[in-house]
Amino acid sequence: DIKGDQVSFNSLLNSNKEIILSFWTTWCPECQKEMPILNEFAKKYKDRIEIVGVNLKESKEQVRSFIESKGIEYKIGACENASVATCKHKRP
């Protein structure tokens, strides 16, 4: 994850928790709206769910700065070369 901890999909599957994957970017307005909601959800249900935010195509430094400024506490991964999802919003 963005903090340097190793996170594997298998470890998430074996955690006996429900998993929510959220694909996002720093410039996506809908992504920014849902992040505080996911953050509160992750705190409230920490024993039952695992939320993992997967940033698409931005540098780890940019992602780390953004996450710290927003106070996001759930796991965040960065995929600088990702092509697994597209956002319906166009980059400004």
HUQUIZI-V91570 format. One record per residue. N is the residue number from 1. RES is the residue in one small letter. SS is DSSP state (a for helix, b for strand, c for the rest). PSI is psi in degrees with one decimal (* if undefined). NEAR is the number of other ideal C-beta (glycine too) atoms within 10 Angstrom. Layout:
n = {N/N}
res = {RES/RES}
ss = {SS/SS}
psi = {PSI/PSI}
near = {NEAR/NEAR}
//
This chain:
n = {1/2/3/4/5/6/7/8/9/10/11/12/13/14/15/16/17/18/19/20/21/22/23/24/25/26/27/28/29/30/31/32/33/34/35/36/37/38/39/40/41/42/43/44/45/46/47/48/49/50/51/52/53/54/55/56/57/58/59/60/61/62/63/64/65/66/67/68/69/70/71/72/73/74/75/76/77/78/79/80/81/82/83/84/85/86/87/88/89/90/91/92}
res = {d/i/k/g/d/q/v/s/f/n/s/l/l/n/s/n/k/e/i/i/l/s/f/w/t/t/w/c/p/e/c/q/k/e/m/p/i/l/n/e/f/a/k/k/y/k/d/r/i/e/i/v/g/v/n/l/k/e/s/k/e/q/v/r/s/f/i/e/s/k/g/i/e/y/k/i/g/a/c/e/n/a/s/v/a/t/c/k/h/k/r/p}
ss = {c/c/c/c/c/c/c/c/a/a/a/a/a/c/c/c/c/b/b/b/b/b/b/b/c/c/c/c/a/a/a/a/a/a/a/a/a/a/a/a/a/a/a/a/c/c/c/c/b/b/b/b/b/b/b/b/c/c/c/a/a/a/a/a/a/a/a/a/a/a/c/c/c/c/b/b/b/b/b/c/c/c/c/c/c/c/c/c/c/c/c/c}
psi = {-178.2/-19.5/-7.0/-1.2/139.8/126.4/123.9/152.0/-37.8/-40.1/-34.9/-43.7/-32.7/2.8/-5.9/26.1/156.0/145.9/131.3/120.5/129.6/113.4/130.4/168.3/161.7/-22.7/-0.5/116.6/-37.7/-37.1/-44.0/-33.4/-37.3/-20.8/-45.7/-33.2/-47.4/-38.3/-46.7/-40.0/-43.3/-39.1/-45.6/-38.4/32.5/-24.6/-10.5/-23.2/159.0/118.8/132.2/117.9/129.3/108.8/142.4/117.4/27.4/155.1/152.5/-36.6/-43.8/-43.4/-47.4/-45.7/-44.7/-47.8/-43.6/-39.6/-26.4/-8.8/30.1/130.3/-13.6/166.9/137.2/127.2/154.8/127.5/90.2/-23.7/28.1/145.8/29.6/-15.4/158.8/148.4/140.6/-13.1/141.9/141.7/134.9/*}
near = {15/19/9/7/8/6/15/8/10/8/10/14/11/9/11/7/15/10/12/15/14/15/17/22/19/16/14/19/9/11/19/14/9/14/22/12/9/20/17/11/15/19/11/10/14/13/6/9/16/20/23/19/25/17/25/21/12/17/11/14/10/14/23/16/12/20/21/10/9/13/9/19/14/20/17/23/16/20/15/12/6/16/8/9/12/9/15/6/12/7/8/6}
//
